[in-house]
Amino acid sequence: MKKLAAAALAGLLALTLAACGGTAGGASGDQTVILYTVDGLEDWYAQRIEEFKAKTGITVQAVTAGSGEVASRVEKEKANTQADILITLPPFIQRAASQGLLAATAPSGADQVPAGQKDGQGRYFAIMNNYLSFIRNPQVSPRTWDDLLAPAFKGKLQYSTPGEAGDGTAVLLQLQHVLGEQGALEYLTKLEANNVGPSSSTGKLQPKVAKAEILVANGDVQMNLASIEKSGGFEVFFPADSHGKRSTFALPYYAGLVTNAPHAENAKKFLDFLLSPEVQGKAVDAFGAPARTDVTPSGPRADKVKAALDGVEIWQPDWDAVLAKLDADLAAYKKAVGR
């Protein structure tokens, strides 16, 4: 998941599908939904958008960027709202809600999403589960966090930037979980000797690892397994701590209705669609896991997700607590790495 000028965001991805009947219901009468979304699900969105168009006649236009970027654009456009739906990773969805950028809604099927993966005020809810991971080029085999500090990885390791990318923020949180807050900062200070530099997009690191431009990067299970199936070139792994324990946590794709959405009624229909049992069952097509507890994934891709997470402890962050101290944590991180 994953810095692009704000003016260029609209051109990143526009999956615009012609209307073919059906009713609109948007505030402007347009048969349109404008979706601002974190990267990583482009192929999956393309298929779902076609299905939604065929079912309703409503066009969906998707604008894709890093998780912090799309949330930031919604904030910048607050006085002239352009987006109808925001889909991004935590803690950016929680921050958007706290800023009043998301409106309460009650999509059909939200009652089947666990309480820990939706907002108690109805402002956002998970549509697909995902997990923090790391990737490595097959020519190397680091297994622990300490392995990544080796001189052999100097200029050959990169992770997306905390505060800009959801997956990058997740790296900071994972290290806090493993090493404690001060230990995480000390570790990242050491790791900076090997780090290529900032990156606002996690997805852009995958081809660099596949081509051996770098050898190790952070990622997430859904995006990484989808890329491996398409073109290969790297492996998923979870760095172990000093006791050999590997761990990770869920990074759900969260969706919310934007406050003052121009096409609110159409947007609500798309949210209903994304949470329908039929679409939830297709989360596995993207190597994701359904957000609904009453939908069970199956098939070869579901088996690959299960295998990737085998033996890995999954813990649950308190996202409200994460958000409350996020600015302080990011300031401490920047100071530690000299940015």
Disulfide bonds with the S-S distance in Angstrom:
none
